[in-house]
Amino acid sequence: MLTAVDHVQLAAPPGSEDLVRPFYTGALGMTEIPKPPALAARGGCWFQAGAVQLHLGVEPGFRPSRKAHPGLRVTGIEAYAARLAHHGVRVEWDDALPGHRRFYALDPVGNRLEFLEPDPPGAGAEP
């Protein structure tokens, strides 16, 4: 029986760790967590915020994920989008998912990330 998603793995080109760190720690507000020694030699880096973990693994011949993406639930989505914009990240809003506010952004190596927040109960209901 599945109980939770442990982490999401995204790919990154070799040698891009110093490029992605400021995005995941600064813009997204995550904390870099150490990789186990047996895995650290492979390169890449891991990040965590609360129970959410994103792992970036080095992939020779890397191509960014433009369609496949993690969907990251946030609170205060307007403020979160402003935070990313303050860090120079382009935010693309999308209203196609009923019951949610959401936007997309790309990490520094071009991976697509979705950020979403459910509408509050009763939002959109007619008086």
N, C-alpha and C positions, 0 to 999 in steps of 0.2 A: 504494500500500500504506500503510495506517495504521501508525504506529509508536508513538504516545503521545497522551495527551490533553494539550494545551498549557495550557489553563486552563478553568475553569468560570465562566460569567457568571450572576450573580443580579441581579435588579432591586431597586431601592430608590426610595422616593419622593423627589421633588426636595427638596433642603435637608437630607437626613438623614445626610450624611457625618459630622458631629460626633457623632451618635447611634450609628453603627455602628463607628466607629474603636475605642472602648474594648473592644468585644466582640471584634473580630477580632484586635486587638493584645494586649489584656490577657487576656481569658478564653481565647482560642484560642492565644495565643502566636505569632501571625504577625507579620511585619514589613510595614509599609506601604511599597510601592514606588512610585516616581513614574510617573505616566502620561506617555506622549509628549505634548509640547506641543500637537500638533494635536488630541489627544483630551481633554486636561485641561479645555478650555473647556466640554466637555459636562457636566462635573460627574462625580460618582461617585468611587470610589477602588479601588485594587488592593492586594492583600495576597499575601504569599508565605511559605511555610515549606518549606524544602528545595526539592524539585521541584514542590510543589503551589502553584498560583496560583488565587486566587479574585478575580474582578473584580465589583464592584458598579457597575452602570450605572443612571443616573437614568431613570426611566420615568414620564412623566405618566400619571395614572390608575392608578398602581401598585396591584396586588393581590398579596399575598404568595403564594409557592409553598408550598402545604401538602402536595401529593402529590409533585410533581416536586422532586427534591433531589439534591445531590451526596452521594456516599458517600465519606467520608474515613477512610482507614485510619490507625489509631493504634497505638502500642505502650503497654503499661501502661494499659489502658483503665479500670481501677478508679481509678487515680490521676488520669487525665485527666478522668473524670466528677466526681471530687471537686474538681478544679481549677475546672471550670465551676460546680459548686454553690457553691464559695467565692465566685465572682464573681456569685452571685445568679441563675444560669441554671438553669431547671428541666430536669432530665434524666429522660427517659422510657425505661426499659429495655424491650427486646423480645427474646424468646428464640425467635422463629419462624424464624430462619435457622440451619439445622444447620451445625455446625462453626465457629460464630462467636459472640462476645459482641458485642452492639451496643446502642446507645441513640440516641435522637433528642433534638434540642434545637431551639429556635427562636432565630433572631437577633433583635435589637431591633426589626426591622420586620416580623417574623413569618415569614421564610423558614425552611423546614424543612431541617435538616442531619442527616445520619446519620453516626455514628461507629462504626467496627467494627474488631475485631481477631480474626484467625483463632485458633481454639483451638490450643494446642500439639500437635505430633504425638503421637498415642496418647491424647489426652484423650478421655474418655468410653468408652474401650475397657474391656471387662471383663477382670479379672485371670485 
